Amino acid sequence: MNKFDNSKVKPLPLSERESKTSINSIIDPNLIPEKSPNIEKIDYIAEEIVKSKNKQKPIILFFGAHLIKNGLSRLLGKMAEEGYITHFATNGAGPIHDWEFAYQGKTEEDVRKYVQKGQFGTWDETGKYLNLAIKEGAKNNLGYGESIGKIILEDKIDNIIIRHPYKNYSLQYHAYKNNIPFTVHPSIGQDIIYTHPDCDFESIGKGAGIDFLKYVDSVSKLEGGVYLSVGSAIASPMVFEKALSMSRNVAVQENKELKDFMIVVNDIQKSGDWDWGKTEEEPPKDNQAYYLRFCKTFNRMGSREMHYVQEDNRSFLRNLHHAIKRIDK
């Protein structure tokens, strides 16, 4: 069967792209947010996070890339530095938007406009430098996320100087600097760096595999901890269920249990009249909640408790951080 020759793709300089979002949208983590309509539930979640922190248990956040575009990188970095997040995980788009913020202070393109020209995603610096970072990291047995965090911190790959003047706005930078795991869980063909002629699929596979096992290690220690899934309707539940099954496989062999943890899911999709936090039963097929796949998946995981918060992720995370700081005095 024929294979497409990606060496024929001609990327353009990133500076020629019109980007829709800049670092001006990044939220100051010290600003007090407007009160959430779900504040009672958020206060309870905050109390559980503080308990987990005090017991030195994992607090894992798996997020969708929109959290970066929505300006939450500095807030999440501060939460990690304060000990309220111990592991970041995201899909393949997360590190791309985060790196573009660090490199040029802006990110996000007009897909409708550029795909018509055959130019969507084919931007030279993003594809070249991120693929090179992952390739260099794989040589040294670094994960996908760690490889990118390293170049943002050091401003170089091997002996190639790559300046990141806006690195303080990068979540990967803060995670790498503070030795906090930042794992990337990509899907091949789903992210713009795969369009670049320099794409090294072997290195991507190795880096992502390393990250998956790092993530499983954190999940395996989740007893007494908290798992936050924010704005990730597919990657988070799908990756988590495999990681949890692997972890329980080993726990059973050691006569241990892995069920005393809380799952919190935040998204803007409506769940109808179904309260996922009060029952392990699944809604009937004529109920729209049945098709809320991520809630259904997490509901099956056998955790101590699960909560769904329907709210914009900016409001949820800002109110959560504010509640944590109020409680953890």
C-alpha positions as CSV (number, residue, x, y, z in Angstrom):
1,M,0.0,0.0,0.0
2,N,1.3,3.5,-0.9
3,K,2.4,5.8,1.9
4,F,2.1,9.6,1.8
5,D,5.5,11.4,1.4
6,N,5.5,13.9,4.2
7,S,8.8,15.4,3.0
8,K,6.8,17.2,0.3
9,V,5.0,19.3,3.0
10,K,6.3,22.9,3.0
11,P,5.8,24.5,6.4
12,L,5.7,28.3,6.7
13,P,7.4,30.4,9.5
14,L,5.3,30.6,12.6
15,S,5.6,34.4,12.6
16,E,3.4,34.5,9.5
17,R,0.5,32.8,11.2
18,E,-2.3,34.9,12.7
19,S,-2.8,33.6,16.2
20,K,-6.1,34.1,18.0
21,T,-5.0,34.0,21.7
22,S,-2.1,35.8,23.5
23,I,-0.6,35.8,26.9
24,N,-2.8,38.8,27.7
25,S,-5.6,36.3,28.3
26,I,-3.6,34.4,31.0
27,I,-5.3,34.9,34.3
28,D,-3.6,36.3,37.4
29,P,-3.9,33.5,40.0
30,N,-4.1,36.0,42.8
31,L,-7.3,37.7,41.5
32,I,-10.5,36.7,43.5
33,P,-13.0,35.1,41.1
34,E,-16.7,35.6,40.9
35,K,-18.5,33.2,43.2
36,S,-19.3,29.8,41.5
37,P,-23.0,28.6,41.4
38,N,-21.5,25.2,42.6
39,I,-19.6,26.7,45.5
40,E,-20.8,24.2,48.1
41,K,-19.7,21.3,46.1
42,I,-16.4,23.1,45.3
43,D,-15.8,23.8,49.0
44,Y,-16.2,20.1,49.7
45,I,-13.8,19.1,46.9
46,A,-11.3,21.7,48.3
47,E,-11.5,20.1,51.7
48,E,-10.8,16.7,50.3
49,I,-7.8,18.0,48.3
50,V,-6.4,19.6,51.5
51,K,-6.8,16.3,53.3
52,S,-5.0,14.5,50.5
53,K,-2.2,17.1,50.5
54,N,-1.7,16.8,54.3
55,K,-1.5,13.0,54.0
56,Q,1.0,13.4,51.1
57,K,-1.4,11.5,48.7
58,P,-1.5,12.1,44.9
59,I,-3.7,14.9,43.5
60,I,-3.7,14.2,39.7
61,L,-5.1,16.7,37.2
62,F,-5.8,15.4,33.7
63,F,-6.9,18.4,31.5
64,G,-7.9,19.2,28.0
65,A,-5.8,21.7,26.0
66,H,-8.5,24.4,26.3
67,L,-7.3,25.1,29.9
68,I,-4.1,26.5,28.4
69,K,-5.9,28.5,25.8
70,N,-8.3,29.7,28.5
71,G,-5.4,31.3,30.3
72,L,-5.1,29.0,33.3
73,S,-1.4,28.0,33.1
74,R,-0.2,30.4,35.8
75,L,-3.0,29.3,38.2
76,L,-2.2,25.6,37.7
77,G,1.5,26.3,38.1
78,K,0.8,28.0,41.4
79,M,-1.4,25.2,42.6
80,A,1.3,22.7,41.9
81,E,4.0,24.8,43.6
82,E,1.7,25.1,46.7
83,G,1.3,21.3,46.7
84,Y,-2.4,21.1,45.6
85,I,-1.5,19.2,42.3
86,T,1.1,16.5,42.2
87,H,0.8,15.3,38.6
88,F,-0.3,17.0,35.4
89,A,-1.6,15.0,32.4
90,T,-3.0,16.1,29.1
91,N,-3.6,15.3,25.5
92,G,-1.2,16.1,22.6
93,A,-2.5,19.6,22.0
94,G,-1.8,20.7,25.6
95,P,2.0,21.0,25.3
96,I,1.7,22.6,21.8
97,H,-0.4,25.6,22.9
98,D,1.7,25.8,26.1
99,W,5.0,25.8,24.2
100,E,3.8,28.4,21.7
101,F,2.9,30.7,24.6
102,A,6.4,30.3,25.9
103,Y,8.1,30.8,22.5
104,Q,6.1,33.6,21.0
105,G,3.5,34.7,23.5
106,K,0.5,33.6,21.5
107,T,-1.2,30.5,20.1
108,E,-4.3,29.1,18.4
109,E,-5.0,29.5,14.7
110,D,-8.1,29.9,12.6
111,V,-8.7,26.3,11.5
112,R,-11.4,27.1,8.9
113,K,-9.1,29.7,7.3
114,Y,-5.9,27.7,7.1
115,V,-7.2,24.3,6.3
116,Q,-8.6,25.7,3.0
117,K,-5.0,26.7,2.1
118,G,-3.4,23.5,3.2
119,Q,-1.6,25.4,5.9
120,F,-3.4,24.3,9.0
121,G,-0.9,23.1,11.5
122,T,2.1,23.3,9.1
123,W,4.1,25.9,10.9
124,D,7.8,25.4,10.9
125,E,9.1,26.2,14.4
126,T,6.3,24.4,16.2
127,G,6.7,21.2,14.3
128,K,10.5,21.4,14.0
129,Y,11.4,22.3,17.6
130,L,8.8,20.1,19.4
131,N,9.7,17.0,17.3
132,L,13.4,17.7,17.8
133,A,12.8,18.1,21.6
134,I,10.9,14.8,21.7
135,K,13.5,13.0,19.6
136,E,16.4,14.3,21.8
137,G,14.4,13.4,24.9
138,A,13.7,9.9,23.7
139,K,17.4,9.3,23.2
140,N,17.9,10.0,26.9
141,N,14.8,8.0,28.0
142,L,12.8,11.2,28.9
143,G,9.0,11.3,28.5
144,Y,7.1,13.4,26.0
145,G,6.2,16.1,28.5
146,E,9.5,16.2,30.3
147,S,11.4,16.6,27.0
148,I,9.5,19.8,26.1
149,G,9.7,21.2,29.6
150,K,13.4,20.8,29.5
151,I,13.9,22.9,26.4
152,I,11.7,25.6,27.7
153,L,13.8,25.8,30.9
154,E,17.2,25.5,29.2
155,D,16.4,27.5,26.0
156,K,18.2,24.9,23.9
157,I,18.0,21.5,22.4
158,D,21.4,19.9,22.4
159,N,23.5,22.8,21.1
160,I,20.7,24.6,19.3
161,I,19.6,27.8,21.1
162,I,15.9,28.3,21.2
163,R,14.7,31.3,23.2
164,H,11.5,31.2,25.2
165,P,11.0,34.8,26.4
166,Y,7.6,34.1,27.8
167,K,8.4,30.9,29.7
168,N,6.9,32.2,32.9
169,Y,3.5,31.8,31.3
170,S,4.2,28.1,30.5
171,L,2.8,25.3,32.7
172,Q,5.4,22.9,31.4
173,Y,8.2,25.2,32.5
174,H,6.8,25.5,36.0
175,A,6.2,21.7,36.2
176,Y,9.7,20.8,35.0
177,K,11.4,23.5,37.2
178,N,9.6,22.1,40.3
179,N,10.1,18.4,39.4
180,I,6.3,17.8,39.0
181,P,5.3,15.1,36.5
182,F,3.8,16.5,33.3
183,T,2.7,13.6,31.1
184,V,1.4,13.8,27.6
185,H,-1.0,11.2,26.2
186,P,-1.3,11.8,22.4
187,S,-3.2,10.2,19.6
188,I,-1.1,9.8,16.4
189,G,-2.4,12.1,13.6
190,Q,-4.4,14.2,16.0
191,D,-1.8,17.0,16.7
192,I,-0.3,19.6,14.4
193,I,3.3,18.5,15.0
194,Y,2.6,15.3,13.0
195,T,2.2,17.4,9.8
196,H,5.9,18.5,9.9
197,P,8.4,16.8,7.6
198,D,10.7,16.3,10.6
199,C,8.1,14.3,12.6
200,D,9.7,11.3,14.2
201,F,6.9,8.9,15.0
202,E,9.2,6.4,16.7
203,S,10.4,9.0,19.2
204,I,6.9,10.2,19.8
205,G,5.8,6.6,20.6
206,K,8.7,6.1,22.9
207,G,8.2,9.4,24.8
208,A,4.4,8.8,25.1
209,G,5.0,5.3,26.3
210,I,7.3,6.6,29.0
211,D,4.8,9.1,30.0
212,F,2.0,6.6,30.2
213,L,3.9,4.4,32.6
214,K,4.7,7.5,34.8
215,Y,1.0,8.3,34.8
216,V,0.2,4.7,35.8
217,D,2.7,4.9,38.6
218,S,0.8,8.0,40.0
219,V,-2.5,6.3,39.6
220,S,-1.2,3.2,41.4
221,K,-0.6,5.4,44.5
222,L,-4.0,7.1,44.4
223,E,-5.4,5.5,47.5
224,G,-6.4,8.4,49.7
225,G,-6.0,10.9,46.9
226,V,-8.0,12.9,44.4
227,Y,-8.3,12.6,40.6
228,L,-9.4,15.7,38.8
229,S,-10.6,15.4,35.1
230,V,-11.1,18.9,33.7
231,G,-12.3,19.5,30.1
232,S,-11.1,16.2,28.8
233,A,-14.1,14.2,27.5
234,I,-12.1,11.4,25.8
235,A,-8.4,11.2,26.7
236,S,-8.8,11.4,30.5
237,P,-11.4,8.7,31.0
238,M,-10.0,6.4,28.4
239,V,-6.4,6.6,29.7
240,F,-7.4,6.5,33.3
241,E,-9.5,3.3,33.1
242,K,-6.5,1.3,31.6
243,A,-4.1,2.8,34.2
244,L,-6.4,2.0,37.1
245,S,-6.9,-1.6,35.8
246,M,-3.2,-2.1,35.6
247,S,-2.7,-0.7,39.0
248,R,-5.4,-2.9,40.6
249,N,-3.9,-5.9,38.8
250,V,-0.7,-5.4,40.8
251,A,-2.5,-4.4,44.0
252,V,-4.6,-7.6,44.0
253,Q,-1.4,-9.6,43.8
254,E,-0.1,-7.8,46.9
255,N,-3.4,-8.2,48.8
256,K,-4.1,-4.4,48.6
257,E,-7.0,-2.3,47.6
258,L,-7.3,0.8,45.4
259,K,-10.7,2.3,45.8
260,D,-10.4,5.0,48.6
261,F,-10.0,8.0,46.3
262,M,-12.3,10.7,44.9
263,I,-12.9,11.4,41.2
264,V,-14.0,15.0,40.2
265,V,-15.1,15.7,36.7
266,N,-15.6,19.2,35.4
267,D,-17.0,20.0,32.0
268,I,-19.7,22.3,30.5
269,Q,-21.9,19.5,29.1
270,K,-25.3,19.1,30.7
271,S,-25.9,15.8,32.6
272,G,-29.7,16.2,32.6
273,D,-31.4,15.2,35.9
274,W,-28.9,12.4,36.6
275,D,-26.7,12.8,39.7
276,W,-23.6,10.9,39.1
277,G,-22.4,11.4,42.6
278,K,-25.3,9.5,44.3
279,T,-25.5,6.2,42.5
280,E,-23.4,3.6,40.8
281,E,-26.2,2.8,38.5
282,E,-26.1,4.0,34.9
283,P,-28.9,6.0,33.4
284,P,-31.3,4.4,30.9
285,K,-30.6,4.8,27.1
286,D,-33.5,7.3,26.7
287,N,-31.8,9.6,29.2
288,Q,-29.3,12.1,27.7
289,A,-26.9,11.4,30.6
290,Y,-26.3,7.9,29.2
291,Y,-24.4,9.5,26.4
292,L,-22.2,11.6,28.6
293,R,-19.4,9.1,28.0
294,F,-16.8,10.5,30.4
295,C,-19.1,10.5,33.4
296,K,-20.3,7.0,32.6
297,T,-16.7,5.8,32.4
298,F,-15.6,7.4,35.7
299,N,-18.8,6.2,37.4
300,R,-17.7,2.6,36.6
301,M,-14.2,3.0,38.2
302,G,-15.2,1.9,41.7
303,S,-13.9,5.0,43.5
304,R,-15.0,6.1,47.0
305,E,-17.0,8.9,45.4
306,M,-17.4,10.8,42.1
307,H,-18.6,14.3,41.5
308,Y,-19.6,16.1,38.3
309,V,-19.4,19.9,38.2
310,Q,-21.0,21.4,35.2
311,E,-19.2,24.8,34.9
312,D,-16.7,26.7,32.8
313,N,-13.3,25.4,33.7
314,R,-12.0,29.0,34.4
315,S,-14.7,29.5,37.0
316,F,-14.3,26.0,38.5
317,L,-10.5,26.0,38.9
318,R,-10.3,29.6,40.1
319,N,-13.0,29.0,42.7
320,L,-11.4,25.7,43.7
321,H,-8.0,27.3,44.3
322,H,-9.6,30.2,46.2
323,A,-11.5,27.7,48.4
324,I,-8.4,25.6,49.0
325,K,-6.5,28.7,50.2
326,R,-9.3,29.7,52.4
327,I,-9.5,26.2,54.0
328,D,-5.8,25.4,54.2
329,K,-4.7,28.1,56.6
